[in-house]
Amino acid sequence: MSKPTLAQAPDHIKLAVDLIQMLEDANIDPSTSIAALEIVLQDVRRKAERENL
């Protein structure tokens, strides 16, 4: 059996890998990354809640 590749991964896994790579490539401090990702998560959750109404 062969190992699954990123190309076969679900979209949310591909996005997570892309985001991690972007943050690492830009040498973003982990605490800055976490703070920014928390803001993004809050924003996306709010938008998702509005769309579900």
C-alpha positions as a Python dict, from the first residue, in 0.01 Angstrom:
ca = {
    (1, 'M'): (0, 0, 0),
    (2, 'S'): (137, 343, -93),
    (3, 'K'): (142, 645, 135),
    (4, 'P'): (-120, 910, 66),
    (5, 'T'): (19, 1225, -91),
    (6, 'L'): (-69, 1584, -19),
    (7, 'A'): (-240, 1600, -358),
    (8, 'Q'): (-483, 1337, -233),
    (9, 'A'): (-540, 1506, 102),
    (10, 'P'): (-863, 1687, 191),
    (11, 'D'): (-872, 2058, 114),
    (12, 'H'): (-846, 2162, 481),
    (13, 'I'): (-520, 1965, 515),
    (14, 'K'): (-378, 2123, 200),
    (15, 'L'): (-469, 2469, 328),
    (16, 'A'): (-314, 2401, 669),
    (17, 'V'): (10, 2284, 508),
    (18, 'D'): (16, 2594, 286),
    (19, 'L'): (-40, 2825, 583),
    (20, 'I'): (230, 2655, 790),
    (21, 'Q'): (475, 2680, 502),
    (22, 'M'): (394, 3047, 448),
    (23, 'L'): (447, 3133, 814),
    (24, 'E'): (771, 2935, 830),
    (25, 'D'): (904, 3086, 506),
    (26, 'A'): (835, 3437, 636),
    (27, 'N'): (1007, 3362, 968),
    (28, 'I'): (702, 3479, 1159),
    (29, 'D'): (741, 3451, 1536),
    (30, 'P'): (520, 3168, 1667),
    (31, 'S'): (340, 3395, 1914),
    (32, 'T'): (263, 3642, 1635),
    (33, 'S'): (137, 3357, 1417),
    (34, 'I'): (-90, 3230, 1693),
    (35, 'A'): (-234, 3575, 1761),
    (36, 'A'): (-301, 3633, 1392),
    (37, 'L'): (-454, 3289, 1342),
    (38, 'E'): (-687, 3344, 1638),
    (39, 'I'): (-815, 3662, 1473),
    (40, 'V'): (-860, 3481, 1142),
    (41, 'L'): (-1044, 3194, 1312),
    (42, 'Q'): (-1282, 3434, 1488),
    (43, 'D'): (-1353, 3613, 1160),
    (44, 'V'): (-1416, 3294, 966),
    (45, 'R'): (-1643, 3157, 1240),
    (46, 'R'): (-1847, 3481, 1239),
    (47, 'K'): (-1884, 3465, 862),
    (48, 'A'): (-1986, 3099, 879),
    (49, 'E'): (-2249, 3177, 1146),
    (50, 'R'): (-2396, 3457, 932),
    (51, 'E'): (-2417, 3226, 631),
    (52, 'N'): (-2598, 2959, 834),
    (53, 'L'): (-2878, 3195, 939),
}
